[in-house]
């Protein structure tokens, strides 16, 4: 995957994670909150991966 693909997936995961986290908070659903936090963290990792690929080139 290239830099842009990783960045787009990161944005999607961060958005979905934020929604899950917020809904879990509003409904007192700890499991949903945890899933949201984990999905946001996954998005953060994908964002860093995309940045590294951008700096090093898409050949990696």
C-alpha atoms as a printed R data frame, in Angstrom:
   type eleno elety resid chain resno       x      y      z
1  ATOM     1    CA   UNK     A     1   0.000  0.000  0.000
2  ATOM     2    CA   UNK     A     2   1.125  3.497 -0.693
3  ATOM     3    CA   UNK     A     3   1.274  6.539  1.475
4  ATOM     4    CA   UNK     A     4  -2.123  7.888  0.458
5  ATOM     5    CA   UNK     A     5  -3.848  4.537  0.981
6  ATOM     6    CA   UNK     A     6  -2.455  4.314  4.509
7  ATOM     7    CA   UNK     A     7  -3.459  7.909  5.250
8  ATOM     8    CA   UNK     A     8  -7.022  7.345  3.980
9  ATOM     9    CA   UNK     A     9  -7.411  4.169  6.019
10 ATOM    10    CA   UNK     A    10  -6.007  6.004  9.034
11 ATOM    11    CA   UNK     A    11  -8.562  8.782  8.680
12 ATOM    12    CA   UNK     A    12 -11.402  6.267  8.354
13 ATOM    13    CA   UNK     A    13 -10.285  4.324 11.421
14 ATOM    14    CA   UNK     A    14  -9.833  7.478 13.483
15 ATOM    15    CA   UNK     A    15 -13.303  8.724 12.536
16 ATOM    16    CA   UNK     A    16 -15.021  5.397 13.159
17 ATOM    17    CA   UNK     A    17 -13.122  4.989 16.415
18 ATOM    18    CA   UNK     A    18 -14.153  8.434 17.604
19 ATOM    19    CA   UNK     A    19 -17.792  7.676 16.842
20 ATOM    20    CA   UNK     A    20 -17.656  4.337 18.673
21 ATOM    21    CA   UNK     A    21 -15.910  5.957 21.628
22 ATOM    22    CA   UNK     A    22 -18.500  8.739 21.836
23 ATOM    23    CA   UNK     A    23 -21.481  6.396 21.480
24 ATOM    24    CA   UNK     A    24 -19.996  4.061 24.066
25 ATOM    25    CA   UNK     A    25 -19.537  6.998 26.423
26 ATOM    26    CA   UNK     A    26 -23.111  8.219 25.922
27 ATOM    27    CA   UNK     A    27 -24.593  4.752 26.445
28 ATOM    28    CA   UNK     A    28 -22.196  3.685 29.231
29 ATOM    29    CA   UNK     A    29 -21.012  0.813 27.020
30 ATOM    30    CA   UNK     A    30 -17.428  0.220 28.126
31 ATOM    31    CA   UNK     A    31 -16.822 -2.435 25.463
32 ATOM    32    CA   UNK     A    32 -17.807 -0.064 22.661
33 ATOM    33    CA   UNK     A    33 -15.653  2.673 24.167
34 ATOM    34    CA   UNK     A    34 -12.680  0.301 24.293
35 ATOM    35    CA   UNK     A    35 -13.257 -0.738 20.670
36 ATOM    36    CA   UNK     A    36 -13.354  2.928 19.681
37 ATOM    37    CA   UNK     A    37 -10.120  3.725 21.491
38 ATOM    38    CA   UNK     A    38  -8.426  0.694 19.902
39 ATOM    39    CA   UNK     A    39  -9.636  1.683 16.435
40 ATOM    40    CA   UNK     A    40  -8.367  5.239 16.917
41 ATOM    41    CA   UNK     A    41  -4.989  3.842 17.981
42 ATOM    42    CA   UNK     A    42  -4.929  1.674 14.850
43 ATOM    43    CA   UNK     A    43  -5.586  4.813 12.814
44 ATOM    44    CA   UNK     A    44  -2.699  6.578 14.533
45 ATOM    45    CA   UNK     A    45  -0.357  3.718 13.621
46 ATOM    46    CA   UNK     A    46  -1.558  3.730 10.005
47 ATOM    47    CA   UNK     A    47  -1.000  7.485  9.851
48 ATOM    48    CA   UNK     A    48   2.595  7.098 11.034
49 ATOM    49    CA   UNK     A    49   3.132  4.252  8.580
50 ATOM    50    CA   UNK     A    50   1.862  6.449  5.747
51 ATOM    51    CA   UNK     A    51   4.147  9.277  6.801
52 ATOM    52    CA   UNK     A    52   7.176  6.964  6.892
53 ATOM    53    CA   UNK     A    53   6.306  5.589  3.462
54 ATOM    54    CA   UNK     A    54   6.035  9.132  2.178
55 ATOM    55    CA   UNK     A    55   9.477 10.015  3.508
56 ATOM    56    CA   UNK     A    56  11.148  6.806  2.317
57 ATOM    57    CA   UNK     A    57   9.192  6.361 -0.863
58 ATOM    58    CA   UNK     A    58   6.443  3.912 -1.695
59 ATOM    59    CA   UNK     A    59   8.963  1.179 -2.531
60 ATOM    60    CA   UNK     A    60   8.906 -0.285  0.983
